[in-house]
Amino acid sequence: MNKPQLDETKASEFIGKTVLLGVTYLDHNEQLVERRQWFGTIIAFSNTEGIRIRLRDSDDSCGLPPDPRGIRKAKPGVYKLQSTGEEIVNPDFLATWIRVAAAPKG
């Protein structure tokens, strides 16, 4: 199976743009553990670094795999973080991921 890759020639379309990131965490039985949301600015977009996001109001960053399937253009509007109620107006992109925990060993 071919591993998805970013089209690095499009990096300038992503770097410096705002992204709202949502991750759903599932246990090894694919039962919901939690959902988390963050937003920030895309600072890297490459197959070696993946998609790196500098989180808003922080020096911290987070990384996403170099997989274009998890990111898409956002429709204009106001988006609300479920955990904090904070509103983000007109982000450029939305990134959604589902993380399934590995089954326990033994």
Beta strands, then each sheet from edge to edge (+ up, - down):
strand 1: 18-26
strand 2: 32-46
strand 3: 50-55
strand 4: 61-64
strand 5: 71-73
strand 6: 78-80
strand 7: 87-89
strand 8: 93-100
sheet 1: 4+ 3- 2+ 1- 8- 5+
sheet 2: 6+ 7-
end
